[in-house]
């Protein structure tokens, strides 16, 4: 199995930032890409879903309540896979990486990266998108303390003004 690059990004409108760099790096290193798209908990659990789950839990049907919560995450995963297909079509026309996998998760960025790195020992490097690096979404110190892989943070290019 080829080693993998883990590209971590937020599941918002800027999820694409940094992907072209990861694709080029993947081509150079001849590796696979694993894309982790992290969503805020509030995005995953809508008010309506929360209320429905609470109603079923109160009615003594915890399994149905759990299914409601998991269904929303399944829909997010499907949407993430469609986004990855569009990115692959856009950036990987000439000599695509060997394989691109993706996973949608909710919650804390660092703990989700840590879980994924533990479950995927072939991941050799973690690349943080500009959406995580620029907005202060991740503490580099905490990340370095908890993850024993090289970590690359990307930033947006500065605007050139004359």
PyMOL commands that set and color helices and strands:
alter all, ss='L'
color gray80, all
select helices_A, chain A and resi 19-29+41-44+47-58+62-91+109-119+130-134+140-146
alter helices_A, ss='H'
color red, helices_A
select strands_A, chain A and resi 4-10+32-39+100-106+123-128+150-153
alter strands_A, ss='S'
color yellow, strands_A
deselect
rebuild
show_as cartoon
